[in-house]
Amino acid sequence: MFLAAALLAVVSLANAQAPANAPYGVKSGVITMSMDMMGNEMITETYFDDYGLKTAQVSEGGFMGGEGKTRTITDKDGAQIRINDAEKTATKFPAGGMGFGMGGGNRAQINWNNLTDQVKKENNIKEVGKETVAGKECTKYTMTIDMMGNQSEQTVWIYKGIQLKNEMTSDFGTFGQTCKKFEEKAVDASMFEVPAGVKVEEFDMSQFGGFGGF
């Protein structure tokens, strides 16, 4: 009886599949990305669970980062909550508002794990080959994106729906991120939660004038 139960558990795990709307083909893990910011390396760690339906990006400083590390989680509606655990503060940004990284905890981005012909057409997405990044064989795509009304070309390297590298070319130059380390492992559930006792403040997008939607 015990043997039968064990075999059933193994079969259940083997047959486990990502939900239909899941952006990733990997259950949980940590992605460590590196970006060159005017000669300084900026490291961003993205923790994910439930095949990418739960994400949390941890970064040091950066745009509006303040002092120390900040953690950005994405709620079920796609809105982002930026948390400074040391200062016990949290700010909520609306879905489609201020993004915090090209690798993206924002689920409003393209679902590379479920890439439809319609999405390919709308974004001019083309598959251009295979390439290994951080020890994982990725599919390489080119696409056209809109940045504040200007068209820019972007290349992404995708492993099971996950961006392990991206590069963008625009009038401002070429920049991007590259994965330094990819770990498939369990992630503590508290990583995706606002700590108890921390009040979430709504961000006033009006102070950015006409730039609130980029």
C-alpha positions, 0 to 999 in steps of 0.5 A: 500500500505504501509502495502504491502511494509512493508511485502515485505521488511520483506519477502526479509530480511527473504529470504536473503542468503549468496553468494555462495562463502561466507565463513560465514553464518552470515551477519556481526559482531565482533569476539573477540579472546584470545590467550596465548602468553608465559603467556601474553594474546593477544586479536584479534578482527575480524570485518566482513561484506558481510558474511565474504567476507570483514574482518578486524583483529585488534590486539595490538602489536604481530608479526611485530605489532610495537607500538599501534594497527594495522588493517589487511584487506583482499582485493578481491585477498586474499592479506592482507594489514596491517594498522597502523592508528596512524602512517598512514602507510600500508603494503601489503602482497601477498595472501598465504604469511604472515598470521596474526592469526589462526582465519583468515582474509585470504580468502585463508583458508578453507571455512568452510561454503562450506566444500566439500568432496574434501577439507575434503579429502585433509586436512584429516578433520573429524567431531568429535562432537558438543561443545558450545563456547561463547554461540554458538553451534559449530561443532568440526573438526580435521584436518591435516595441513602443517607448513613449511613442517611439519605435524601438527594436528589442532582442530577447532570449527566452528559456521556457517563457523566461527572459534570460537576456534582453537587448534594446536599441533606440535613439538613446543607445543600446542597453540590456540585461543578461542572466548571471545565474538561473536557479530552479528551486523552492522560494519562501511564500513571504517573498511575495507578500507585504509584511504585516503592519506595513501600510501600502500607499498609492503612488500619485502618477500625476506628479509625472505629468504626461509620463505616467503611462510608460 
